[in-house]
Amino acid sequence: MSIRKRIEALFDDSAFRAPVLKLLSGNGVAFVIAYLAQIVLLRLYPDEFWGIADYVTAWVSILAPVASLRYEDALMLPEDGRKSAHAYLLAVSSVMVFCTALLLVLSLSDTVMGFFANKGGQWMLILPMALLANRLAKITELWLSRQEAFGRISAAQVIQSGSMVGVRLISGLANPGPGGLIWGFVAGFGLSFLSMSRKAVSTLRSSLAGRPSWTEIKDVASRYRRFPFFTMPAAMISGLITRLPILFIPEIFGMAVLGQYSRGFSILFVPLSLVAASIAQVFFVRAVEANRDGGLATFAGNVHARLVLMAFWPTAVLMVAGGDIFATLFGDDWREGASYVAYVAPWILLTVVASPLTRLFDVLERQRLELLITLISLVVIVSAMWLGSLSGDMLVLLLYLGVGGSLVRLGQIIWLLSLAGCSFGSMLKPYARYLVTGAPLLALVWAVSSLGMPWLTTIVGAIFGAVFLVVSVIREKLI
């Protein structure tokens, strides 16, 4: 096969790889914009301001499933496009009602605002707008994924990252404060939604082929009632599990320590989760088809292996030499954040791998099981954080959190792949393979880090990351 035909095959829309590549093209640009901006932003805003902003946006992630009742997850399941369109309208309507109610509660209740006084404070009043922008953008992304409008989604991701960074930079240069960081979040998701709205409206009209019906919306709400009853609480608990440290740390260690932790966590988690989100959007569509055709085990196993490949090197290199890398990119003031992320990095890796695979609960309509697993995970995480906090040492707390979080995520991955029909050996094989491939390179990075030249460690880590990726891709015959 010629090089030209190989390239054309990569973008064949009948394959799983093509839409993922389209989404990753947008995510790649968004990632570059966001990371280059971090080099400046982390010097403009002190850790305390980041702590406040991350505290507010953590509530967005926790409340997101409640706002929509997770009816957006029903978009992919009906073969009838009109039913799917009514599911979209149901999810959007639920979000608008919830955000309005949340704004009234925050505005009128002194008790609620008093709870946030020493944490998010007055900035919590922006929460309903941030939640609305985030949910409208994400639900519309899912709708366009069903329409396979992956190019439009990719462009929206670039708009989201660019506008978020732009607002934060302008605010930081003019008058740095938590508001600039939070309003940047709102602007990013708001403009992303607006960029997709025209395509969303046209495809909704085509799918509805007439006026929407309240009767049909009620039918959809009844038919997919498992989503609010089981998927919604499971998703909320899952979001709470990941963000629980952000809610817990200020109570003991203060907002500055939270800023160090949340930035270190985000610098690793956010780019990996962007890639995972791109995979998840396509995975949901293709997994439904694979399940109907009897090929779900092979498909899920292949996607799992690729997720491990994608997340392994960034996680491993930050564990080995994160202090030097953070100092080079963001300044010596952020070394502490690198030491924090090293303790929870395996948890982050497994969370990123597990996230797209959780769509298997929806594909197989096993939402009750999903709720049970997330409840068990919450108990483990809360127990780990409580035991760690007894020491009064932030690093001990993170050690307990990292171990507990890794165990529950690994258990979740094994359970999900078992449901899909994968063998236990095939589940563990990617981790062993990439560890063997990466160990010699990581040892060399660690050796370079002992020389006391952070810039050299960063360069070597980037070069060896490229070597690891090329070797793995060739070995896996991905091209």
Summary of the structure (lengths in Angstrom):
residues: 479
radius of gyration: 21.9
end to end distance: 11.5
largest distance: 69.5
contacts: 1670
relative contact order: 0.10
helix: 87%
strand: 0%
